Amino acid sequence: MGTLRDLQFALQLKIEELRQRDTLIDELELELDAKDDLIRRLQGELDRYRATITPPESSGAIEGHSAQCEEIQRTRRKTILSKPLTQDPRQRALATLKSYNKSQQSQELIQTSFLENDFLKNLESGQILAIMDCMYPTTVNQGCCVIQEGDSGTLAYVLEEGKMEMTKDAKKLLTIEPGKVFGELALLYSCTYTYTISGTGALCMECCVVWLFYSFCNNS
């Protein structure tokens, strides 16, 4: 049983980990706001271009379309975070992906990781099963990079074995334990990764097992 000093130190580490996680979330929200602003500016440029080549009688339709696009953009993030996906991932998976066998233990771990994730827990059970069905495993040697900061977010992962280290600007943010999802924000919002994820461990021969999925790609 740990001493009071050990417990206090562990508590301080946990508080620091939560603080770093909050900082990362704040940075992601700022990036999303910047992307929203860019989309609005591009939409304005597109509307002005259309106005120069479209007859006057069509201007009302253009204004209506612009307003509709802006409204969709304002509500897009809220819809993704607060509502289940309306398109059935099983239909998409069946059309483009193959099924991969998993042990009962792996299935339970993946399901639990989704239900404990703030951005995925609103999915229906059938959607989770459909995504899980087409997820496939890979082994990552310690020290190897899984996610590189700045790369396009086309994959998300569930860690099953080992530990992964999250860093940003070469500074460690936190350690990812088995049963955790990572990479899902960049996948949901079709943006770049804002951090680097790599394997970590004391032994050079240790490795991590992760499950990959990309069923959310192009969900807009």
C-alpha angles and dihedrals in degrees: 000000000000124000123247089259090055092049092049091050091049090049091051090051091051092049090050091049091052091047091052090048091052090049090052092050090051090052091049091051090051090051091050091051090051091051090049090053091049092051091050091050092048090048090053091051090049092050091051091049092050090049090059094053102033124085115252093249089066096053093094091056090049092052091049091050092049092051091048092051091050092051091050091051093051093053099037097089094045091050093052094050101040106035135053116253111272095211114077107242090203091065091049093045093050090052098050111011138061126229121252124205117238135185119248089251092054092048092052092047093051093046092049092048091055094047092050094049115097093216099044105034092090092066116111117250091249091054092050091050091049093051092043091052093063098039114114132201132238135177120235120199117224112273093022117126118239099174123025119204110249097023121124113271103239100136139046128195145210115206114222104168135019129008133285129204123223116209135173123194087355091301121119115242103176147324118257115221128203114284095038128122120221135176093034097118095058089046094049094048098035092234136124126283113263096201142034124246122197139161119268135187147131096252122064091219095052117111140187128231117214134176116223128210137172104173092126095061115125093004094150 
